[in-house]
Amino acid sequence: MILKNENDIYIFFETIGQLEPRSVLDIGMFLKRIGSVSRKVMNREAPKELQLDGVDAFPEIQFPVWDRIYNHRFDLESFCQGRVSGTYDLSVVLGLEGLRAKADIAHIMERAAGCAAYVLADRAAEQWIKLPSAWKVMDLQVEGDVYFLLDMGER
């Protein structure tokens, strides 16, 4: 469950910094999975005014601080069954390999795209992304690691 790739951490915060979203849905609760106890990591920070909601894929591990990091938390089953409503500026799906045992990755990617204007995903998403022609995909590289920023257009 614990993620340690510094490039993943960098791309998470850099994407938030560049897009300046008002709302983010963190699918898999990336900050939880890197062991963060705040919204600040490696001298980067998710602004306190950012609506940061999380989809918890690892509910067996709990720590009260995550209630302060995330504005709302949803369980993965509710998210996959479409019971999480709302529209976000950005969905983040990092550490996909660790989510494979928890849910169907193609379904997670479909749901992530259905609720946000942008989706940030790691290199493992490539085989799962079914792209309608209207979406734009940008490859982002950090020291050889590849990430994808999907732009679904106006929501």
Disulfide bonds with the S-S distance in Angstrom:
none
